[in-house]
Amino acid sequence: MTSTYDSRGRRVGATILEIGPNFITQLNPHSVQLGMGSKKSVKKPQIGHAKKAGLDQKIRWFREVKTESEDLKPGTEIKLDQVFSIGDALKVMGTSKGKGFAGVVKRHGFHGGPKTHGQSDRHRAPGSIGSGTTPGRVYKGKKMAGHMGAVQVSTRGLEVVGIDKEKNLLTIKGAVPGATGGLVVVTKLGRIKGYTPPPEEKVEEKVEEVKEEENAKS
């Protein structure tokens, strides 16, 4: 993460994502499969799958996304500026950081037991997890201690605040799920409500002003 300035000139926390290059590797009726990244050793089925799409490089990751567009061909590169622009609203889906085995206080935000009146060993205990005779068991999905993190998480309402076309970098306002270097899926939801783009610089007027100054000096 880093910090940047949004369209209103406010300093905000931001995350820089490397988007692509993404290649179309397979077309389905209502979705498209995208391939991204490369590594030294790739299994033969993956190599053959990429060659079938007309790609010679070794693709590391394959992900399928929904689309209604019909003007797509296998092997085509999807560029960053073709999909995203500053002011877009995004949903980012990734795998959250794994925290290992955690108790109910850290995992679910339980308050724990009383801290006084003789209580000595139940400060972070879950308390009762069910009744006795009826139903005589613990319900499925009960919030208890266990493995925390390492699950699919989606964050909505994120905003695009910067685009670097040359380096395929997308700057997003806010944080995204997952660790540094993790794989995420970025989905465009529309435009940020009430977004007003910053005023564009008038290049022609600046050129005319420079010419007038040069004429005045000569």
C-alpha positions as CSV (number, residue, x, y, z in Angstrom):
1,M,0.0,0.0,0.0
2,T,0.9,3.6,-0.4
3,S,-0.8,7.0,-0.2
4,T,-2.1,9.3,-3.0
5,Y,-4.6,12.0,-3.7
6,D,-8.1,11.5,-5.0
7,S,-10.2,13.7,-7.4
8,R,-11.1,16.0,-4.5
9,G,-7.5,16.6,-3.5
10,R,-7.7,14.5,-0.3
11,R,-4.8,12.4,0.8
12,V,-6.0,8.8,1.0
13,G,-4.5,5.3,1.5
14,A,-4.2,3.3,-1.8
15,T,-3.1,-0.1,-3.1
16,I,-1.2,-0.6,-6.3
17,L,-2.1,-3.7,-8.3
18,E,-0.3,-5.1,-11.3
19,I,-3.0,-5.8,-13.9
20,G,-1.9,-8.2,-16.6
21,P,-1.1,-8.5,-19.3
22,N,-4.2,-10.7,-19.5
23,F,-4.8,-13.0,-22.5
24,I,-8.0,-14.6,-23.5
25,T,-7.4,-18.4,-23.4
26,Q,-10.9,-19.8,-23.8
27,L,-14.4,-18.6,-24.8
28,N,-17.6,-19.9,-23.1
29,P,-21.3,-19.0,-23.7
30,H,-21.5,-16.4,-20.9
31,S,-18.0,-16.1,-19.7
32,V,-14.4,-15.9,-20.8
33,Q,-11.2,-17.5,-19.4
34,L,-8.2,-15.2,-18.8
35,G,-4.6,-16.2,-18.5
36,M,-2.0,-14.2,-16.6
37,G,1.6,-14.4,-15.5
38,S,4.3,-16.9,-16.3
39,K,6.8,-19.1,-14.5
40,K,9.7,-21.4,-15.4
41,S,8.0,-24.7,-15.1
42,V,4.4,-25.2,-16.1
43,K,2.6,-28.6,-16.5
44,K,2.0,-29.9,-20.0
45,P,-1.8,-29.6,-19.9
46,Q,-1.4,-25.9,-19.2
47,I,1.1,-25.4,-22.0
48,G,-1.2,-27.2,-24.4
49,H,-4.1,-25.2,-23.3
50,A,-2.2,-21.9,-24.0
51,K,-1.0,-23.1,-27.4
52,K,-4.6,-24.0,-28.4
53,A,-5.4,-20.3,-27.8
54,G,-2.5,-19.2,-30.0
55,L,-0.1,-18.3,-27.1
56,D,3.5,-19.4,-27.0
57,Q,4.3,-18.3,-23.4
58,K,3.8,-20.4,-20.3
59,I,0.7,-19.2,-18.5
60,R,0.7,-19.5,-14.7
61,W,-2.9,-18.5,-13.6
62,F,-6.2,-19.1,-15.3
63,R,-9.4,-17.5,-14.1
64,E,-12.9,-17.4,-15.6
65,V,-15.0,-14.2,-15.5
66,K,-18.5,-13.4,-16.7
67,T,-18.9,-11.3,-19.8
68,E,-21.6,-10.5,-22.4
69,S,-19.3,-9.3,-25.1
70,E,-19.2,-11.2,-28.4
71,D,-16.3,-9.6,-30.2
72,L,-13.6,-11.6,-28.4
73,K,-11.1,-14.0,-29.8
74,P,-8.7,-16.5,-28.1
75,G,-5.2,-15.1,-27.8
76,T,-6.2,-11.5,-27.6
77,E,-4.6,-9.3,-25.0
78,I,-6.9,-7.3,-22.7
79,K,-5.2,-4.1,-21.9
80,L,-5.6,-2.1,-18.7
81,D,-7.1,1.1,-20.3
82,Q,-9.6,-1.0,-22.3
83,V,-11.5,-1.9,-19.1
84,F,-10.7,0.6,-16.4
85,S,-10.6,4.4,-16.1
86,I,-10.2,6.8,-13.2
87,G,-13.4,7.1,-11.1
88,D,-14.6,3.5,-11.7
89,A,-16.1,1.6,-8.8
90,L,-14.6,-1.9,-8.3
91,K,-15.0,-5.1,-6.5
92,V,-11.8,-7.0,-5.6
93,M,-11.9,-10.6,-4.7
94,G,-8.9,-12.4,-3.1
95,T,-7.8,-14.9,-0.5
96,S,-7.4,-13.3,3.0
97,K,-4.2,-13.7,5.0
98,G,-4.1,-16.9,7.1
99,K,-3.9,-16.3,10.8
100,G,-3.7,-19.9,12.0
101,F,-5.7,-21.3,14.9
102,A,-7.4,-18.5,16.7
103,G,-9.8,-18.3,19.7
104,V,-13.3,-16.8,19.7
105,V,-12.2,-13.4,20.9
106,K,-9.8,-12.8,18.0
107,R,-11.8,-14.8,15.4
108,H,-15.3,-13.6,16.1
109,G,-15.0,-10.6,18.5
110,F,-16.4,-12.3,21.6
111,H,-16.1,-10.2,24.8
112,G,-14.9,-13.0,27.0
113,G,-15.9,-13.7,30.6
114,P,-16.0,-11.4,33.7
115,K,-12.6,-10.0,34.8
116,T,-13.5,-9.8,38.5
117,H,-15.5,-11.5,41.3
118,G,-13.1,-14.4,41.6
119,Q,-13.0,-15.3,38.0
120,S,-9.5,-16.5,37.2
121,D,-9.4,-18.7,34.0
122,R,-12.4,-17.8,31.8
123,H,-11.3,-14.4,30.5
124,R,-11.2,-15.4,26.8
125,A,-13.5,-18.5,26.9
126,P,-16.5,-18.9,24.5
127,G,-19.0,-19.7,27.3
128,S,-21.9,-22.1,26.7
129,I,-22.2,-23.5,23.2
130,G,-25.6,-25.2,23.5
131,S,-28.3,-26.6,25.8
132,G,-28.4,-30.1,27.2
133,T,-31.4,-32.3,26.5
134,T,-32.8,-30.2,23.7
135,P,-31.4,-30.3,21.2
136,G,-28.6,-32.3,22.8
137,R,-26.0,-31.3,20.3
138,V,-24.1,-28.2,19.0
139,Y,-25.7,-26.5,16.0
140,K,-23.7,-26.4,12.7
141,G,-22.1,-23.1,12.0
142,K,-21.6,-22.3,15.7
143,K,-19.0,-19.6,16.2
144,M,-16.1,-21.3,17.9
145,A,-12.3,-21.3,17.9
146,G,-10.6,-22.6,14.8
147,H,-8.6,-21.8,11.7
148,M,-8.8,-18.1,10.9
149,G,-8.3,-16.5,7.5
150,A,-7.2,-18.1,4.2
151,V,-10.7,-17.8,2.8
152,Q,-12.2,-16.0,-0.2
153,V,-13.0,-12.3,0.7
154,S,-14.6,-9.7,-1.5
155,T,-14.3,-5.9,-1.0
156,R,-16.8,-3.6,-2.8
157,G,-17.0,0.1,-3.4
158,L,-13.3,0.6,-4.1
159,E,-12.3,3.5,-6.4
160,V,-9.7,3.8,-9.2
161,V,-7.5,6.8,-8.5
162,G,-4.6,6.2,-10.9
163,I,-3.6,4.2,-14.0
164,D,-0.2,3.6,-15.4
165,K,-0.6,2.2,-18.9
166,E,3.1,1.5,-19.6
167,K,3.7,-0.6,-16.4
168,N,0.1,-2.0,-16.2
169,L,-0.4,-0.6,-12.7
170,L,-3.8,0.2,-11.2
171,T,-4.0,2.4,-8.1
172,I,-7.0,1.8,-6.0
173,K,-8.3,3.8,-3.1
174,G,-8.4,1.7,0.1
175,A,-7.2,-1.8,0.9
176,V,-7.7,-5.1,-0.9
177,P,-7.8,-8.6,0.6
178,G,-4.8,-10.9,0.6
179,A,-1.1,-10.7,1.2
180,T,1.5,-8.8,-0.8
181,G,2.1,-10.6,-4.1
182,G,-1.2,-12.5,-3.9
183,L,-3.6,-13.1,-6.8
184,V,-6.9,-11.1,-6.9
185,V,-9.8,-10.7,-9.4
186,V,-10.8,-7.1,-10.1
187,T,-14.4,-6.5,-11.3
188,K,-15.7,-3.2,-12.6
189,L,-19.1,-2.3,-11.1
190,G,-19.7,1.1,-12.7
191,R,-18.8,4.6,-11.7
192,I,-18.4,6.1,-8.3
193,K,-21.6,8.0,-7.3
194,G,-21.1,11.8,-7.4
195,Y,-17.6,11.5,-9.1
196,T,-16.4,14.7,-10.7
197,P,-13.3,14.4,-12.8
198,P,-10.5,17.0,-12.2
199,P,-10.3,19.8,-14.7
200,E,-8.2,19.1,-17.8
201,E,-5.2,21.2,-18.5
202,K,-5.5,23.4,-21.6
203,V,-2.4,22.6,-23.6
204,E,-3.2,24.9,-26.5
205,E,-3.5,28.0,-24.4
206,K,-0.2,27.3,-22.8
207,V,1.5,26.9,-26.2
208,E,0.0,30.2,-27.3
209,E,1.2,32.0,-24.2
210,V,4.8,30.7,-24.8
211,K,4.7,31.9,-28.4
212,E,3.5,35.3,-27.3
213,E,6.4,35.5,-24.7
214,E,8.9,34.5,-27.4
215,N,7.5,37.2,-29.8
216,A,7.7,39.8,-27.1
217,K,11.4,38.9,-26.4
218,S,12.3,39.0,-30.1
